[in-house]
Amino acid sequence: MNLCRVPRRYVPDEYVVCGTLQNYTDSEGEVQFVQVEECPGDSSFYTWDALLGINIDLVFLAVDTVLFMAILVGMDSGFIQRHLTEAKYNASMFLRVT
């Protein structure tokens, strides 16, 4: 019985360690038996659980990519330069002392 839930083509049943009783020889030469824990079940990395998933990393990657592309296109088209010049002109009008 394959307790690790790994497909048979990867781990044959005779090599499965999960959920079995294994012998262990300590430094003094005494043999002790250790119960190995059951293997965890299948889970997906693409989950909204903060501890188990990589979801927040993918969201940050997507947002950073969109922002970078918007800034790059704005700089290349002159959109940012026009708006900075206009903002500087409008700010100078409001800051005039009469």
N, C-alpha and C positions, 0 to 999 in steps of 0.2 A: 504494500500500500504506500503510495507516494504522498507523504504528509506535507511536503513543502509546496505543493501545487505548482510545480514546474513541469512543463511538458515532458513527456517521456523521452523525446528525442534528445533532450539536454542532460537529464540525470536519470540513470537507470535506478530501479527500486533498491538494488543492493547497496547503492552508495548514499542513499538518503539518510541524513543524520537527525533531522528534526523529529522531535517527539519520541526518541528512543532512549534506552538506558545504555550509557557508555562507560567503559572502565577507564580509570585514570590512575596513573602511578605517580605518587608525589615524590618529593626529593628524598624522603627516607626509604623509598622502595615499597611502601605500602600501597596496595591496590584499593582504590575507592571507586564506588559506582556513582555516576552523576546522571541525573535525569535532564535531558536536553529539552528546552522549551519547544513548543509547537512553532512552526514557521508562520509568519504573518500571512494574511490573505492577500489577494491581488488588490492593488489600489492604483489609482491614476494620479499622475503628477499634476494634471490639469484640473485642479479642484479649487474651490474658493476657500478652503480651510487654510488659515494662515501658517500653520505648522507643517502641513503636508504638501502644499502645492507650490508651484512656481508662477501662480497667476499674477501676483502683484508685479513681478519682474516683467512679465509680458505686457501688462498694462503700461508700466513705466516706459518700456521700450517703444511701444506704439505711440504714446503721447510725445516722447522725446523726438521720435522720427518725424511726426507731423509738425511739431514746433520748429525743428531744424529746417525742414523743407520750406515751411512758410517764411522763415527768416531769410533763407537762401534765395528764394524766388523774389521776396520783397527787396532784397539788396540788388539783385541782378536787374530787376525791372525799374529801379529808381523810385519805387513806391515809398520806401522808408526815407530816402533822402528828401523827396518832395514834402512829406509830412513833417519831418524834422525842421526843414526850412520854414514851413508854414507855421509850425508851433513856435519857433523862435521869433518870427515876425509878430505873431499875435501876442506873445508874452511881452515883447518890447513895447507894444502899444499899451498894454495894461500897466506897465511899470513906469511909464513916463510921468515925470513930475511936472505939473503945470503951475 
